[in-house]
């Protein structure tokens, strides 16, 4: 009854028996389907045989362990004792009930075993063929069957199966091992079912990079399984593994390898497409669905995952990639990817049913529907594995039914949530970047190949042949609208190119000017030293010139940080220092117009991880806009107030200007939109937002009254929390 009700199907039953072979330190095991029809239908004389070259069982082990259900000796063992005697594998069985999987397969069982180093072979036979599936009827009559009334024969004999022949070829019985013969078979078999079984044996051990504590020698971990049907070996595994490996290596958009989650430091470390990366779990706490379980970063009440550390590898595919893309998959390749999901392995051996095609154990598809499809990767576009261990993850335990992890307590739900958090990070940070690149390439290709002018001419010819005057007029209207829009876009593109050219020219010129400034300062310092013995008036003039040159030098160095050559150097930046720099640049423009700059500080210093260029361009755009609009106000009411809030990682930039008209609010951050008329390019705030979004920062108009510091424009810049 345990075998019938706890084991899901015949495939899982055979996998449970293979795990017993693994625990017996076998190098190999084989499953033979003997005397089946060509369509793999079982006949009266059909049998299934499972054989391995493990350490076998002694008479004592047979009586005290194998024939004694749910013996507690495995559970009592600590991590060190849970290792197998020879290969030091971590023992997979815990509850001692996997052996009942045999009765899912058939009713008559013969077990032949010879222990390593033993001289005799043992044969165990039991026959339940007279009973129904529920063991309530015998030969059609009601009968109660209890454990103490079961009769099982144990025969001791000279070896007949494990005869000690020299094992020059794998999968030939040697001097020890176990053989299980099952007849009076239950269930229905088919070619597809046997192929699925072959695939299950492929997935029994991880085909990905395995990261678990007790892996010392891969040769000791390796465990091979062969399947034969009527004497012919079934070879689905090798082909499937070769095809899948090629897809993982060559067609995955994102390859996340050698990943680990450290439950002490709460840090993810991994290699993404060959580049070593890391980030803190705390960076993800701002996500609403994660915040519900673990609290917000910086919150004293936030909780820490209790699942323990784990390893991971993920391969993310674009199932909709166009034919022109290097990531395009054929229908057959896409189907192969969809047959694999995210697998879970404990000490290198698979935990079922995670990874099955119809098992969304991480719930990503549910989250896509509940929150946003753009926030999570689809379940069928990820192939991957998670590696845990008995020792590091003691609270992640299998259900007795072999249907996943026990869900009581916090450990399992914490474990699933942490994995979801990482996959959400992959989607929002790296996969989105890939999608944006694809969209840009499509737009560029459309511009290169679209040629609307040429497409319109055949339409005119067609309408003229039809004599459709109304259609011709509508087409002319369409063509005129297209030409007008093209003219506007062309002008914008030319303006952008002009600005880019100016930027390149200024960057090149400033580099040469800085070199010359260094020489001028050096010469002046030499003259000042020589003039000390001359007239004091001349020395004073040289000192003034030296001061003016130093001022120009400092301003030039401030502007250098805006150029592209500096943009890639990310570092921790104190925002108050950058505000001071930009305020000095604009001081000469602000002072004549009686414009006051006030800087307020709340909490600790506001420090962000960014580049000088981004912060400089942000502040320059804000100062430049305020300078323009404050000139429209009366001299007595011209103020810029900058609030630096280190507690909430935000900056509020306010002025007392006329503010932003209500009708303009939706377009403030759009490219080319400017309230300055012909005097504005309409790019400043657009560029500022684009640059900030690269770092997951944001800029918006103040939406709450508490953020509206002054009567004019009020901008709120949010910086995500940084590591110490």
Buried (B, 14 or more C-beta within 10 A) or exposed (E): EBBBEBBEEBBBBBBBBBBBBBBBBBBBBBBBBBBBEEEBEBEEEBBBBBBBBBBBBBBEBBEEBBBEEEBEEBEEBEBEEBBBEEBEBBBBBBBBBBBBBBBBBBBBBBBBBBBBEBEEBBBBBBBBEBBEEEBEBBEEEEBEBEEEEEEEEEEEEEBEBBEEEEBEEEBEBBBBBBBBBBBBBBEEBEEEBBBBBBBBBBBBBBBBBBBBBBBEEEEBBEBBBBBBBEEEEBEBBEEBBEEBEEBBEEBBBBBBBEBBBBBEEBBBBBBBEEEEBEBBBBBBBBBEBBBEBBBBBEEEEBEEBBBBBBBBBBBBBBBEBEEEBEBBBEEEBBEBBBBBBBBBBBBBBBBBBBBBEEBBBBBBBEBBEEBEEEBBBBBBBBBBBBBBBBBBBEBBBBEEEBBBBEEEEBBBBBBBBBBBBBBBBBBBEBBEEBBEEBEEEEEEEEEEEEEEEEEBEEBBEEBEEEEEEEBBEEBEEEBEEEEEEEEEEEEBEEBBEEEEEEEEEBBEEBBEBBEEBEEBBEEBEEBBEEBEEEEEEEBEEBEEBBEEBEEEBEBBEBBBBBBEEBBEEEEEBBBBEBBEBBBEBBEEEBEEEEBEBEEEBEEEEBBBBBBBBBBBBBBBBBBBBBBBBBEEBEEEEBBBBBBBBBEEBBBBBBBBBBBBEEEEEEBBBBBBBBBEEEEBBBBBBBBBBBBBEEBEBBBBBBEEEEBBBBBBBBBBBBBBBBEE
